[in-house]
Amino acid sequence: MAFAKKHVGSPLGGEVMNGQVGALPMKTRARSNLSKRPARQRRITEQVTEADMAQSSVIGAKAKNGNGHASTKSKRSKAQTAGIKVTRHFTQLGIDPLEVMESLRSGAVQNGIDLQFDTRYVNSEGTSVFTTRGTFEADFVINAAGLYADQIANDYGMSQDYRILPFKGLYVYSSEPKGAFKTHVYPVPNLKNPFLGVHHTLTVDGKSKIGPTAVPAFWREQYSGFSRFRFNEAFQILKDETRLFFFSGFNFRGLAMEEIRKYRRKNLVNESSLMATDVDIKNYKTWGKPGIRAQLFNIKTRKLEMDFKVQGDERSFHVLNAVSPAFTCAQPFAEYICDRVGTKFV
């Protein structure tokens, strides 16, 4: 949560992520309802159809040559031979999110911003924001709290028709040497749900990982075991998910069952093997740390929100739903928010 004024005189207070003050918010790129980015900033992609595949070169394919090394000279991906649509990315860029966040933190501190980590939002009254580390005075509040954005927004009279549903995302990492994959490989998203689906991603060290899953979680911070378990929170989420399982305005049951299958490494790897050759389960044994996606759903329509959702007035601004690819498009979305601070959105 960002503050326009803070009690110790710093120009900006801490920020809240997943209910904790201090973590920089994961802002995202706007789609149809946000201002367009300049052409030089847009990612260049091409939708490759079945007709294109007969003439196209390898698209994100991995193939082994006679020496056992990776090669993309002549073989085609399974997506080509099977007629599956994929997205061709002409420019690849890998980054380390931890290094990016550390750079942002360092830059913020150098500019006089006070970041309060491990600090939980409690409630607010007037211009006072109460946390587990004291009271902050703020003329204006920006709420980008992710998994807890809806709860904080409720205290400001926002998010009356919305609640957050948590979905757990997992990746499994390849043990193959650097260069086994030449590029990212993405499927065409299913427009009926807001999740991209399983894909191959190059890590910053040149290796690959497959995922993520989008498995419904039972409490907001269900990262491992029963850590950060809260009974009241879990009860509400289970109640919401049970209702959606039987009475959703979309096929939540099908989505949930499909994603739960991906808890088995074999099923996750098999799905990824539809997009590239030589994907062998023996090379995918290491699970990465889980992440939790804060997915907004509409209580009245019983549907997941497919686009960005922000609300605000003259005293606060709330990012309720930040759709994928959130991290990739953090900066332009941050600019969008800053340009609209103080504008009424409902």
C-alpha positions in Angstrom: 0.0 0.0 0.0 1.5 3.3 -1.0 0.9 6.4 1.0 1.0 10.0 -0.2 2.0 11.2 3.3 3.6 9.3 6.2 3.8 10.1 9.9 7.7 10.2 10.0 7.8 12.8 7.3 9.0 10.5 4.5 7.5 11.5 1.0 6.0 8.0 0.6 5.1 5.2 3.0 5.3 1.5 2.6 3.5 -0.6 0.0 1.4 -3.7 0.7 1.7 -7.0 -1.2 -0.3 -10.0 0.0 -1.3 -8.1 3.0 2.2 -7.0 4.0 3.4 -3.5 3.8 6.7 -3.1 1.9 6.6 -5.5 -1.0 6.5 -3.6 -4.3 3.2 -4.2 -6.1 3.1 -6.5 -9.2 1.4 -4.1 -11.6 0.4 -5.3 -15.0 -0.2 -4.4 -18.7 -3.6 -3.1 -19.6 -5.5 -4.7 -22.4 -8.5 -3.3 -24.3 -9.7 -0.8 -21.7 -6.3 0.8 -21.0 -4.3 3.2 -23.1 -2.3 1.7 -25.9 1.5 1.4 -25.6 3.7 2.9 -28.2 4.5 0.7 -31.1 8.2 0.4 -30.2 7.2 -1.0 -26.8 4.8 -3.7 -28.0 5.9 -7.3 -28.2 5.9 -8.5 -31.8 4.1 -11.8 -32.1 2.6 -13.8 -34.9 -0.2 -16.3 -34.7 0.9 -19.3 -36.7 -2.0 -21.2 -38.2 -2.0 -24.8 -39.6 -1.7 -23.4 -43.1 1.4 -21.5 -42.2 3.1 -24.5 -40.7 4.0 -26.2 -43.9 6.3 -23.3 -44.9 7.4 -22.0 -41.5 10.7 -22.8 -39.7 11.0 -24.2 -36.2 8.8 -22.3 -33.7 10.1 -22.8 -30.2 11.1 -26.4 -31.1 13.7 -28.5 -29.4 15.4 -31.2 -31.5 18.5 -33.3 -31.0 21.0 -33.7 -33.8 23.3 -36.7 -34.3 25.7 -35.5 -31.7 23.1 -35.3 -29.0 23.2 -31.5 -29.0 20.2 -29.1 -29.4 19.4 -28.2 -33.0 16.7 -26.2 -34.6 17.8 -26.3 -38.3 15.4 -28.7 -39.8 13.1 -30.4 -37.4 9.7 -28.9 -36.5 7.9 -28.7 -33.2 5.0 -31.0 -32.5 2.8 -28.0 -32.6 3.6 -27.7 -36.3 3.0 -31.3 -37.1 -0.2 -31.5 -35.1 -1.6 -28.2 -36.4 -1.6 -26.6 -32.9 -1.6 -22.8 -32.9 1.4 -21.3 -31.2 2.8 -17.8 -30.8 6.1 -16.9 -32.4 8.2 -14.5 -30.4 10.8 -12.8 -32.5 12.7 -11.3 -29.5 13.4 -13.3 -26.4 14.3 -11.8 -23.1 14.9 -13.5 -19.8 15.2 -11.7 -16.5 15.6 -12.7 -12.9 12.6 -11.3 -11.0 14.5 -11.3 -7.7 17.2 -9.1 -9.2 14.6 -6.8 -10.7 12.8 -6.4 -7.3 16.0 -5.8 -5.5 16.9 -3.1 -8.1 13.5 -1.4 -7.6 13.9 -1.6 -3.8 17.3 -0.1 -4.0 16.2 2.7 -6.3 13.2 3.4 -4.0 15.4 3.7 -0.9 17.8 6.0 -2.8 14.9 8.3 -3.6 13.9 8.6 0.0 11.0 6.2 0.0 10.4 4.3 3.3 9.6 0.6 2.8 8.0 -1.3 5.7 8.5 -5.0 5.2 6.7 -7.8 7.2 4.0 -5.3 8.2 0.4 -6.3 8.0 -2.5 -3.9 7.2 -5.1 -4.0 10.0 -7.7 -1.4 9.2 -8.2 2.3 8.4 -10.2 5.2 9.7 -10.2 8.6 8.0 -6.6 9.4 7.0 -5.2 6.9 9.5 -4.0 3.5 8.3 -3.4 1.0 11.2 -0.8 -1.7 10.7 1.1 -4.2 12.9 4.0 -1.6 13.0 2.1 1.4 14.0 -0.2 4.0 12.4 0.5 5.8 9.1 -1.2 9.0 8.1 -2.0 9.2 4.4 -3.8 11.8 2.3 -4.1 9.2 -0.4 -3.8 5.4 -0.5 -2.9 3.1 -3.4 -3.9 -0.5 -2.7 -2.0 -3.1 -4.7 -2.1 -5.8 -2.1 -2.7 -8.7 -4.4 -4.3 -11.5 -2.4 -5.7 -9.1 0.1 -6.7 -6.2 -2.2 -10.4 -7.0 -1.9 -10.4 -6.9 1.9 -8.5 -3.6 2.0 -10.8 -2.2 -0.7 -13.8 -3.1 1.4 -12.6 -0.8 4.2 -12.7 2.0 1.7 -16.2 1.2 0.4 -14.9 -0.6 -2.7 -15.0 -4.1 -4.1 -18.5 -4.7 -2.9 -19.3 -7.2 -5.7 -15.9 -8.9 -5.9 -13.8 -11.3 -3.9 -10.4 -12.8 -4.5 -10.0 -16.5 -5.2 -6.4 -17.8 -4.8 -5.0 -20.2 -7.5 -1.6 -22.0 -6.9 0.9 -21.9 -9.7 3.8 -24.4 -9.9 6.6 -24.9 -12.3 8.8 -28.0 -12.8 12.4 -27.3 -13.9 14.5 -29.2 -16.5 17.8 -30.8 -15.7 19.0 -30.6 -19.3 22.0 -28.4 -20.2 21.7 -24.8 -21.2 20.5 -24.5 -24.8 18.3 -27.5 -24.9 15.5 -25.0 -25.8 16.2 -22.1 -28.0 13.1 -20.0 -27.2 9.9 -19.8 -25.2 6.9 -21.9 -26.4 3.4 -20.7 -25.7 0.0 -22.2 -26.5 -2.8 -20.0 -27.7 -4.8 -19.1 -24.6 -8.3 -20.5 -23.9 -10.4 -17.4 -23.9 -12.9 -19.0 -21.6 -10.6 -18.6 -18.6 -7.9 -16.0 -17.6 -5.0 -18.5 -17.4 -2.5 -18.9 -20.2 -2.0 -22.7 -19.8 1.2 -24.8 -19.6 4.1 -23.5 -21.6 7.9 -23.7 -21.9 9.8 -20.8 -20.5 13.5 -20.1 -20.7 15.1 -19.1 -17.4 17.7 -16.4 -17.1 20.4 -19.1 -17.0 19.3 -20.5 -20.4 17.5 -23.6 -19.0 13.8 -24.4 -19.3 10.8 -24.8 -17.0 7.3 -25.9 -17.8 4.1 -24.7 -16.1 2.4 -23.0 -14.4 -0.5 -24.8 -12.9 -3.6 -22.9 -11.8 -4.9 -25.1 -9.0 -7.6 -23.7 -6.8 -6.1 -23.0 -3.3 -8.0 -23.3 -0.1 -6.6 -20.2 1.6 -4.9 -17.1 0.4 -1.3 -17.9 1.3 -1.4 -21.7 0.9 2.3 -21.9 -0.2 3.2 -25.1 1.6 1.6 -27.3 4.3 -0.6 -25.4 6.7 1.6 -22.3 6.9 -0.3 -19.0 7.2 -3.6 -21.0 7.5 -6.6 -19.0 8.7 -9.8 -20.8 9.5 -12.2 -18.0 8.7 -10.5 -17.3 5.4 -10.3 -20.9 4.4 -14.0 -21.4 5.3 -15.1 -18.4 3.0 -12.9 -19.6 0.1 -14.1 -23.2 0.3 -17.7 -21.9 0.4 -17.1 -19.8 -2.7 -15.3 -22.6 -4.5 -18.1 -25.1 -3.7 -20.7 -22.8 -5.0 -18.7 -22.2 -8.2 -18.1 -26.0 -8.6 -21.9 -26.5 -8.8 -23.4 -23.2 -9.9 -20.7 -21.1 -11.6 -21.4 -18.8 -14.6 -18.6 -20.7 -16.4 -17.1 -24.2 -16.3 -15.3 -23.9 -13.0 -15.7 -27.6 -12.3 -13.9 -28.5 -15.6 -11.2 -26.0 -14.9 -10.6 -27.2 -11.4 -10.5 -30.9 -12.4 -8.1 -30.2 -15.3 -5.7 -28.2 -13.1 -5.7 -30.6 -10.2 -4.5 -33.3 -12.6 -1.3 -31.2 -13.1 -0.3 -31.8 -9.5 1.1 -35.1 -11.0 4.4 -34.3 -12.7 3.6 -36.9 -15.4 0.4 -35.1 -16.5 2.1 -31.7 -16.5 5.1 -32.9 -18.6 2.8 -34.8 -21.0 0.8 -31.6 -21.7 3.9 -29.7 -22.4 5.2 -32.4 -24.8 2.4 -31.5 -27.2 4.3 -28.3 -28.1 7.9 -29.6 -28.6 9.8 -32.7 -29.4 12.0 -34.7 -27.1 10.3 -33.6 -23.9 11.2 -36.5 -21.5 9.8 -36.7 -18.0 13.1 -38.0 -16.7 14.5 -34.5 -17.3 11.8 -32.8 -15.3 12.1 -33.7 -11.6 12.6 -30.5 -9.7 9.5 -28.5 -8.6 10.0 -24.7 -8.1 8.6 -22.7 -5.3 4.8 -22.1 -5.6 3.2 -18.8 -6.3 -0.4 -17.8 -5.6 -2.4 -15.9 -8.2 -4.9 -13.4 -6.8 -7.8 -14.0 -9.2 -10.9 -11.8 -8.8 -14.4 -13.2 -9.2 -17.7 -11.5 -9.5 -20.0 -12.5 -6.6 -23.2 -11.6 -8.5 -22.4 -13.2 -11.9 -20.3 -16.0 -10.4 -17.7 -15.5 -13.1 -13.9 -14.9 -13.0 -12.9 -11.4 -14.1 -11.1 -11.7 -17.4 -9.6 -8.2 -17.5 -8.1 -5.6 -15.3 -10.3 -4.2 -12.6 -9.5 -1.0 -10.7 -11.6 1.1 -8.4 -11.0 4.4 -6.8 -12.1 7.9 -5.6 -10.6 11.1 -4.3 -8.9 9.3 -1.3 -7.9 5.9 -2.5 -7.2 3.7 -5.5 -7.5 -0.1 -5.6 -6.0 -2.6 -8.0 -8.4 -5.5 -7.6 -7.5 -7.6 -10.6 -4.1 -7.6 -12.4 -4.2 -10.1 -15.3 -1.3 -11.9 -16.9 1.4 -11.1 -17.9 1.5 -9.1 -14.7 5.3 -8.9 -14.0 6.2 -8.4 -17.7 4.0 -5.3 -18.0 4.4 -3.9 -14.5 5.9 -0.5 -15.6 3.3 0.6 -18.2 0.5 -0.4 -15.8 2.1 1.5 -13.0 2.2 4.6 -15.3 -1.5 4.0 -16.1 -2.3 4.0 -12.4 -0.3 7.1 -11.5 -1.9 9.0 -14.4 -5.3 8.2 -12.8 -4.7 8.8 -9.1 -7.6 10.8 -7.7 -9.9 9.8 -10.5 -13.2 8.1 -9.6 -13.4 4.5 -10.8 -16.2 2.1 -9.8 
